[in-house]
Amino acid sequence: MEEEGFKFNPSPCQSMDDVRKLIADSVFSDEIDLVLVDWDLGSGAHGQDAIAAIRETVPFKDIIFYSAQTPVGTLRKAAFDNGIEGVFCVDRGELVEEVINVFESLMKKVLDLDHTRGIVMGATSDIDQMVSECLLTIHGKLDGASQKAMVEQALAHIDKKLANWADDAGSVRKKGTIAAILKSTVIFSANDRLKTLIRALDAESLKHHAKARDAVVTYVEKVVTPRNRLGHLVLEPAGKPKAVADSEGKEVSLEEMRDLRRLILGLREDFTSLLGALRA
């Protein structure tokens, strides 16, 4: 799953109380895509009862019902007798293969270019927010003089951008096209915050976060530009294309997006760790 750029995050449950704490009526609430249920739950309890309880909350979530000793036919009958539908029944020895097959089926539903673009944009939005929180946390830990210096540095960066924008505005006015106007940017963008975070992590007091600084630099160099390209692509409503071209004719393929998801997956962990360390 991580090879495909998705986070594998299993949550073992030993009781139905554990299950009820995790299962919500929306995949967006519980972030659970697949449930595995053993037939023998101990103390005379059986999996079909647990599945029936789960189905009361989530009628359509993918469930795999398995057993090491009970035949698959018996599992199917138990599901049928309990009015349970939409369950994959499998022998324990084939469980891993079945999980992989279900995962691949789930991926096919979301890995067209339009959905996977949303995955990438959502993940990078999370990182944008963590960058802001890192900067606020660093600022809060500085002494008064250092806080003032950090603010002045950011303001100097804004002043420089404003001066550049004045030049750009003249250029845009000279071109006199709507296309030139639409390429203008907003003040202190997400990229500006990233650069500010890199400079902040250069401080002597934060040198022990050198690995995290490298992750931020990698994110700037290898994620920001592809992310921005994805944000400005428009898909033609003609099936599910394997690649799409931007306004400059550069293509972004599903394979490139998979590699980008994998990179972001690791970097998001680095940003999360950095924010946690700064707040400690």
ABEGO torsion letter per residue (X at the ends): XAAAGBBBBBBBBABAAAAAAABBABAAAAGBABBBBBABAEGGBBAAAAAAAAAAABAABBBBBBBAABBAAAAAAAAAAAGBBGBBBBBAAAAAAAAAAAAAAAAAAAABAAAAAAAAAAAAAAAAAAAAAAAAAAAAABBAAAAAAAAAAAAAAAAAAAAAAAAAAAAAAAAGBAAAAAABBBBGBAAAAAAAAAAAAABAAAAAAAAAAAAAAAAAAAAAAAAAAAAABBBBBBEBBABBBBAAGBBBBAAAAAAAAAAAAAAAAAAAAAAAAAAX
